[in-house]
Structure formats: C-alpha cells, structure tokens
Amino acid sequence: MLKIYTAAVAILAVSGFANAQDAVQWTEAEGGNGHWYQCIVSTITWDDAQQEASQVGGYLATPTTQAEHEFLTSYVST
C-alpha cells in the first residue's frame, strides 16, 4: 500500500549543502554535527522524498540524538 504524506516535512541533512538559500547549518560551535538541513513541505511519498534528497546529494534526516531532535524541531517550527 502506497502512503501519501500530505504536508509532510522532508528534512535534508547534507554535509555540503551551503548553497541552498533556506538551508541552515547545525554548527559544531552550537554542539551540532556540522550538517546542513533544509525543510521542504510538500505532498509527497516517502520514497519520492528520499529520491529527491538523493538527487541533490542529501538524505532524509533521522535524528539520532535528543539534541539533534530539538534542533530539527526548532528549525521546522520557525
């Protein structure tokens, strides 16, 4: 069964993504990992979101720490 995520938030974590206008970096000085993140709100399947992220050299972010989760939550809510 194919699921559609309406207004899903896809977050790209890309280590060389500094050229995107609305990407933000979670710097090491902030306690981060140095990755760049971009929030994209769209109606898209998970597989399509993963493919689009891959095409720009990124991947869908999966927070691995509470700190990263809090950073992403803060970024998405702004």
N, C-alpha and C positions, 0 to 999 in steps of 0.2 A: 504494500500500500504506500503510495506516494503522499507525503505530508507537505503541505504548503504552510510556510510561516509568514503570516500577514504582519507587516510592520516589524519584521524580525530585525534584530540588531546584529550585524556581522562586524566583528572587530578583527582587523588585520594586525598581526604582530609581525613586523618586518624590520629586520636589522639594517636595512639600507634605504629606508623609505622617506628620507628627509625632504624630498621634493614635493610631496603631496601637500596641497595648501592647508588642508584641515587635519593633517596628521599631527599627533603630539608624541613627544618622546618622554618616556619614564626614565629619567636620568639616574645614573648611579649616585650622583650627589643627593638625590631625593630618596635614596635607598632602593632604587629600581634596578632594572636589568639592562638598561640602555636601548631597549627595543622601541620601535616606533609603532603607534597604534592609530588606526583610522576607523571611525564609526560610520557605518553605512546602513541606513534604514531603508528597507525595501520589502516587497512581497516576492519572496524567492524561496526555492527549496534549499535545504542544507547542501545537497550535492552541487547545485549551481553556484551557491555562495563559495563553497570550497574551490570549485573550478576557477571562478573569477579571482579569488585571492591568489591562487597558484599562478595565474597568468601574469600577475604583477609582482611575482616573487615573494608572496606572503603566504600566510595561512590563517585559518580562523583561530583566534586566541582561545586558549583554555587556561584560566588562571590556575596556577599550581601552588600558590601561597595565599594566605589571608591578605597580606599586604597588596599583592597584585590584584586580587579581587576588589579590594577597597579602591585602588587606583582606577580600575576599569569602571566601577560603579560611579565614582566621582566624575570621570570623564564623560560617560554616557549621559549622566543627568544634567550636564551643563549645556 
